[in-house]
Amino acid sequence: MRFTMKILLYLLTVILFIAGTVLAGDYVRPPPRKTLHFPWDPKPSSQPQQICYSCYLKLSKYLLILICKVIYFVYGFMI
């Protein structure tokens, strides 16, 4: 009894799958949406997008000195 129910359920599933595949229309891709436009003014191309290398070196040197001072204050010795 159980075996026949499983076969019937399997056949029903296969028939529904095939019918759904056959009856479904071709996929129609929707048209692309419009390009996003932001309300604010774009920045001029002369404005730098990244931090300049010399500023990065100054910042890293400052952070290294700061870390050394913190270690000296906490542990009492200089690196």
NUMI-161708 format. One line per field, with one value per atom (N, C-alpha, C): z, x, y; atom name; residue in one letter; residue number from 1. Coordinates in nm, 2 decimals. Last residue first. Example, Ala and Ser with C-alpha at 12.3 -4.5 7.8 and 13.67 -1.06 7.14 Angstrom:
! NUMI-161708
c3: [0.71/0.71/0.79/0.78/0.78/0.78]
c1: [1.28/1.37/1.29/1.32/1.23/1.32]
c2: [-0.22/-0.11/0.00/-0.57/-0.45/-0.33]
atom: [N/CA/C/N/CA/C]
rest: [S/S/S/A/A/A]
nr: [2/2/2/1/1/1]
END
This chain:
! NUMI-161708
c3: [2.33/2.23/2.15/2.67/2.54/2.44/2.96/2.88/2.74/3.11/3.16/3.08/3.03/3.08/3.13/2.99/3.05/3.11/2.87/2.99/3.06/2.66/2.76/2.89/2.51/2.57/2.68/2.45/2.53/2.59/2.29/2.41/2.50/2.07/2.16/2.29/1.97/2.02/2.12/1.88/1.98/2.05/1.69/1.80/1.92/1.51/1.56/1.69/1.44/1.51/1.57/1.30/1.42/1.50/1.09/1.18/1.31/0.96/1.02/1.11/0.89/0.98/1.04/0.71/0.83/0.93/0.51/0.59/0.71/0.43/0.48/0.57/0.32/0.43/0.50/0.10/0.21/0.33/-0.06/0.01/0.12/-0.01/-0.07/0.01/-0.03/0.05/-0.01/-0.33/-0.23/-0.15/-0.50/-0.46/-0.34/-0.52/-0.51/-0.45/-0.77/-0.63/-0.61/-1.04/-0.99/-0.84/-1.11/-1.13/-1.07/-0.87/-0.98/-0.99/-0.78/-0.74/-0.86/-0.88/-0.88/-0.84/-0.67/-0.78/-0.77/-0.58/-0.55/-0.67/-0.67/-0.68/-0.65/-0.90/-0.77/-0.77/-1.10/-1.10/-0.96/-1.24/-1.12/-1.14/-1.55/-1.48/-1.36/-1.55/-1.59/-1.50/-1.61/-1.54/-1.58/-1.90/-1.79/-1.73/-1.93/-1.98/-1.86/-1.84/-1.83/-1.88/-2.06/-1.97/-1.97/-2.06/-2.12/-2.02/-2.12/-2.02/-2.10/-2.26/-2.27/-2.17/-2.03/-2.15/-2.15/-1.92/-1.89/-2.02/-2.01/-2.02/-1.99/-1.96/-2.10/-2.11/-1.68/-1.78/-1.92/-1.58/-1.55/-1.65/-1.68/-1.73/-1.70/-1.54/-1.69/-1.74/-1.28/-1.32/-1.47/-1.28/-1.26/-1.30/-1.34/-1.43/-1.41/-1.11/-1.24/-1.34/-0.91/-0.91/-1.04/-0.99/-0.98/-0.98/-0.95/-1.09/-1.09/-0.67/-0.76/-0.91/-0.59/-0.55/-0.65/-0.69/-0.74/-0.71/-0.54/-0.69/-0.74/-0.28/-0.32/-0.47/-0.30/-0.27/-0.31/-0.34/-0.45/-0.43/-0.09/-0.21/-0.33/0.09/0.10/-0.03/0.00/0.00/0.00]
c1: [6.08/6.11/6.23/6.13/6.12/6.15/5.93/6.05/6.02/5.69/5.81/5.94/5.44/5.53/5.66/5.29/5.23/5.33/5.47/5.39/5.33/5.57/5.66/5.58/5.34/5.41/5.50/5.28/5.18/5.25/5.50/5.48/5.38/5.46/5.58/5.56/5.23/5.23/5.35/5.32/5.21/5.21/5.50/5.55/5.45/5.32/5.43/5.48/5.16/5.10/5.20/5.35/5.28/5.22/5.40/5.51/5.45/5.15/5.21/5.32/5.13/5.03/5.09/5.34/5.33/5.24/5.26/5.38/5.39/5.02/5.01/5.14/5.12/5.03/5.02/5.26/5.33/5.24/5.05/5.15/5.22/4.72/4.85/4.95/4.42/4.51/4.65/4.22/4.29/4.38/4.11/4.03/4.09/4.14/4.20/4.10/3.98/3.99/4.04/3.96/4.09/4.10/3.71/3.81/3.94/3.46/3.55/3.66/3.18/3.30/3.39/2.84/2.96/3.08/2.58/2.68/2.80/2.30/2.41/2.51/2.12/2.08/2.20/2.22/2.22/2.19/2.06/2.12/2.11/2.08/2.07/2.13/1.93/2.05/2.02/1.63/1.71/1.83/1.65/1.60/1.68/1.59/1.68/1.62/1.29/1.38/1.47/1.30/1.24/1.34/1.29/1.37/1.31/1.08/1.10/1.17/1.08/1.12/1.14/0.79/0.93/0.96/0.54/0.59/0.74/0.46/0.52/0.57/0.38/0.29/0.34/0.61/0.56/0.47/0.65/0.76/0.70/0.41/0.45/0.56/0.42/0.31/0.35/0.64/0.64/0.54/0.54/0.67/0.67/0.32/0.30/0.43/0.44/0.34/0.32/0.60/0.66/0.57/0.40/0.50/0.57/0.26/0.19/0.29/0.47/0.41/0.34/0.50/0.61/0.56/0.25/0.29/0.41/0.25/0.15/0.19/0.46/0.47/0.37/0.36/0.48/0.50/0.14/0.12/0.24/0.27/0.19/0.16/0.40/0.48/0.40/0.19/0.27/0.35/0.08/0.00/0.09]
c2: [5.15/5.05/5.09/5.22/5.27/5.16/5.14/5.13/5.17/5.14/5.21/5.19/5.06/4.96/5.02/5.30/5.19/5.10/5.49/5.53/5.41/5.34/5.39/5.43/5.29/5.18/5.23/5.56/5.48/5.36/5.62/5.70/5.62/5.45/5.43/5.51/5.55/5.41/5.39/5.80/5.79/5.65/5.72/5.80/5.79/5.61/5.53/5.59/5.82/5.71/5.62/5.98/6.03/5.92/5.82/5.85/5.90/5.81/5.68/5.71/6.08/6.02/5.89/6.11/6.19/6.13/5.92/5.90/5.98/6.04/5.91/5.88/6.27/6.28/6.15/6.17/6.23/6.25/6.06/5.97/6.04/6.18/6.19/6.11/5.98/6.06/6.07/6.01/5.93/6.03/6.18/6.08/6.00/6.54/6.41/6.31/6.73/6.70/6.56/6.75/6.79/6.76/6.68/6.58/6.62/6.79/6.82/6.71/6.60/6.67/6.69/6.67/6.58/6.66/6.79/6.82/6.72/6.58/6.68/6.69/6.39/6.53/6.63/6.13/6.19/6.34/5.90/6.03/6.09/5.58/5.66/5.80/5.50/5.52/5.61/5.29/5.41/5.43/4.93/5.06/5.17/4.73/4.79/4.91/4.53/4.63/4.69/4.18/4.31/4.41/3.90/3.98/4.12/3.64/3.77/3.86/3.30/3.41/3.54/3.16/3.19/3.31/3.01/3.08/3.11/2.69/2.82/2.88/2.44/2.55/2.69/2.28/2.30/2.42/2.31/2.34/2.37/2.21/2.35/2.40/1.95/2.04/2.18/1.85/1.85/1.95/1.87/1.94/1.96/1.71/1.85/1.93/1.46/1.52/1.67/1.43/1.44/1.50/1.42/1.52/1.54/1.19/1.32/1.43/1.00/1.02/1.16/1.02/1.04/1.08/0.93/1.07/1.11/0.67/0.77/0.91/0.57/0.57/0.67/0.59/0.66/0.67/0.42/0.56/0.64/0.18/0.23/0.38/0.15/0.16/0.22/0.12/0.24/0.26/-0.12/0.00/0.13]
atom: [N/CA/C/N/CA/C/N/CA/C/N/CA/C/N/CA/C/N/CA/C/N/CA/C/N/CA/C/N/CA/C/N/CA/C/N/CA/C/N/CA/C/N/CA/C/N/CA/C/N/CA/C/N/CA/C/N/CA/C/N/CA/C/N/CA/C/N/CA/C/N/CA/C/N/CA/C/N/CA/C/N/CA/C/N/CA/C/N/CA/C/N/CA/C/N/CA/C/N/CA/C/N/CA/C/N/CA/C/N/CA/C/N/CA/C/N/CA/C/N/CA/C/N/CA/C/N/CA/C/N/CA/C/N/CA/C/N/CA/C/N/CA/C/N/CA/C/N/CA/C/N/CA/C/N/CA/C/N/CA/C/N/CA/C/N/CA/C/N/CA/C/N/CA/C/N/CA/C/N/CA/C/N/CA/C/N/CA/C/N/CA/C/N/CA/C/N/CA/C/N/CA/C/N/CA/C/N/CA/C/N/CA/C/N/CA/C/N/CA/C/N/CA/C/N/CA/C/N/CA/C/N/CA/C/N/CA/C/N/CA/C/N/CA/C/N/CA/C/N/CA/C/N/CA/C/N/CA/C/N/CA/C/N/CA/C/N/CA/C/N/CA/C/N/CA/C]
rest: [I/I/I/M/M/M/F/F/F/G/G/G/Y/Y/Y/V/V/V/F/F/F/Y/Y/Y/I/I/I/V/V/V/K/K/K/C/C/C/I/I/I/L/L/L/I/I/I/L/L/L/L/L/L/Y/Y/Y/K/K/K/S/S/S/L/L/L/K/K/K/L/L/L/Y/Y/Y/C/C/C/S/S/S/Y/Y/Y/C/C/C/I/I/I/Q/Q/Q/Q/Q/Q/P/P/P/Q/Q/Q/S/S/S/S/S/S/P/P/P/K/K/K/P/P/P/D/D/D/W/W/W/P/P/P/F/F/F/H/H/H/L/L/L/T/T/T/K/K/K/R/R/R/P/P/P/P/P/P/P/P/P/R/R/R/V/V/V/Y/Y/Y/D/D/D/G/G/G/A/A/A/L/L/L/V/V/V/T/T/T/G/G/G/A/A/A/I/I/I/F/F/F/L/L/L/I/I/I/V/V/V/T/T/T/L/L/L/L/L/L/Y/Y/Y/L/L/L/L/L/L/I/I/I/K/K/K/M/M/M/T/T/T/F/F/F/R/R/R/M/M/M]
nr: [79/79/79/78/78/78/77/77/77/76/76/76/75/75/75/74/74/74/73/73/73/72/72/72/71/71/71/70/70/70/69/69/69/68/68/68/67/67/67/66/66/66/65/65/65/64/64/64/63/63/63/62/62/62/61/61/61/60/60/60/59/59/59/58/58/58/57/57/57/56/56/56/55/55/55/54/54/54/53/53/53/52/52/52/51/51/51/50/50/50/49/49/49/48/48/48/47/47/47/46/46/46/45/45/45/44/44/44/43/43/43/42/42/42/41/41/41/40/40/40/39/39/39/38/38/38/37/37/37/36/36/36/35/35/35/34/34/34/33/33/33/32/32/32/31/31/31/30/30/30/29/29/29/28/28/28/27/27/27/26/26/26/25/25/25/24/24/24/23/23/23/22/22/22/21/21/21/20/20/20/19/19/19/18/18/18/17/17/17/16/16/16/15/15/15/14/14/14/13/13/13/12/12/12/11/11/11/10/10/10/9/9/9/8/8/8/7/7/7/6/6/6/5/5/5/4/4/4/3/3/3/2/2/2/1/1/1]
END
